[in-house]
């Protein structure tokens, strides 16, 4: 395009072609749509195509509204892809023509214009269109309602997408007061859009409202009786946002606001009710204020929340809750299967977690119990989450109101009301456990019976609620509840409803984690059920079944290593293994499951080990190769899904741990050491995390293969000791500790390079428990063969070291760490003098130390006593807590 933007005119023939293209795009014929898309792709290569589109949108008033709007949406996509490459005259033409259409008489066109404007702002920034906001604000001052609505709609979309670009001085100082004026507009659409715009700003920045907060609140409270549904919804959203940013300003009116939100939570419009229900979750983030504000209102609030937890008629229709037909044999649609993301292995020396993040990075996997398989947040889910979090604040203060409601709902003839009562009982399990425990002898049998309810939605929610009380069930005599619960859960795992299968499998996994070794007597029935489930389950529930099998292996450990069990569980797993392709994402959960099973079976996994090992190394090699090609030739190759890499590394780690030295024959002829090296240098933190876990396990199982390369690996581990990357740092430290146990004095050249970072991690305030334990054990292990190097640094880490290890159970890892510590103390006793009480406390944490270690402790304690003299020793130990003094006296005679 040459010349000024406003001089552009379309060529009539070309304009007609574009209009016809838009008309053809409405065709239901697939081939026609494909042809249209190909032609659109070709036209998008020509910059002036944007001019044709905006011309159709703004000027062809006689064209069908659907076609004009479609032109605008195609223009939006072109802007997203091409805006920065369009000549400035074309960009200016698009801006001008778009603004001209903002007052169109058709709401769909006005909405489309707003979408185009916000898309331009997102892609070029608000400063590249300096006249935009002043122009839109001027449009608000006119009397043309279409113009006002179009301008306000555009402002709302800009605030929603780009509020972070708007500066208080340059943009918001004039925009916000203008918006407040429209809170009292006679047009409900303008009131709602203005309030929505302010909410979008509040969500990102609060400074623009600080100086006019009192005025804002006056305008806000004036809307309390507004009859428009959208205004009410936005008002609820405003009050919820202000809880976080300006609680002090709301304090005097909090009682009235609570009453208002109680009403709105019961609003017949679910969108408004949901927005109001969010208020309770937001208020709960400040527990003290929440307690003071809500305690008088609990008798009203709790019944409202429980009522809102009922499935709506629409929910029942969508979930087919009134149709008592089994669907277990119906294959899942691909869109029904949620994306699944593998979380890399985190190593600990006191407890292994095969598939979790380190403490401090963990994700909350506990849902609200809502059985609606959709991921959409709704009133039922929000109400259940609110009841859950509020019960954790009020604890047993909840029960005087809740118990009568439960009594009414749980035994109600209407299954929808009964189901909501069971959900409520599960939601308060954590918060009200102590107060509800006396009622569990009545409630648990009721729940177990409800697992046989005629309605699938009742059976499924009962599975979840029982999972919340598994801890209580496991603590009782097995004849009371455990056996019957296990029997019924196993039956539900094979339920005809896929929804019930899913809930039962998840609940069983929770029971496994609580019961652990108490499941051993029931393994024949458990394994028979899980194997049958492999024959019945469709794709989605298979993912949960893998988790249940893996959790079983983690829970019963080597007890699974019995000939009759090994073949039973391995047959379906290996059948799936053989059936899945290398690019099938079902491999993720299967590999995780096999990792746990291999660890539990130890050498019994050997017959299955070679094909698994070889496929994992092939997966890793292929993924690394694809990654390299994608970096070198990004236009030709896509970056691979690195989850394949991570799960393969984690399974190899499980094999190395489970098979120990038996993996030697597989590691020797393989390329695994080189592959681990490449993974340890990967840009992905999770890949490095898993590679360090495998490195540590290989050090334990077959160190001689690593030894020639250890001087390459140690500097890489040292570079990954950043405690902000918790899981990577954790696994790096764990691997260093395992290598130190094998290298012995060979670690000496490396120790001083590692110590500064290890000491920083050890002294990290509120550091994750697992990370601190691993760091303490690794520091201790370095003291076994490198005490001369580490001992001078004792004063820098002895207190957090002792605090980290005082609470872990007696085991080999703890013993190795304390042996190293004793070596360091013998070389530098003065290094622990200032923190001696913490050392004594850590020594006393041992229940039954090995004789050699106990003798080392005794020598250190008696040595200090002898050095300071009995009188000073008595005076010093008089400051000790009585249990500590007694424990030291009984075990070490000091």
Order of alpha helices (4+ residues) and beta strands (2+ residues): alpha-alpha-alpha-alpha-alpha-alpha-alpha-alpha-alpha-alpha-alpha-alpha-alpha-alpha-alpha-alpha-alpha-alpha-alpha-alpha-alpha-alpha-alpha-alpha-alpha-alpha-alpha-alpha-alpha-alpha-alpha-alpha-alpha-alpha-alpha-alpha-alpha-alpha-alpha-alpha-alpha-alpha-alpha-alpha-alpha-alpha-alpha
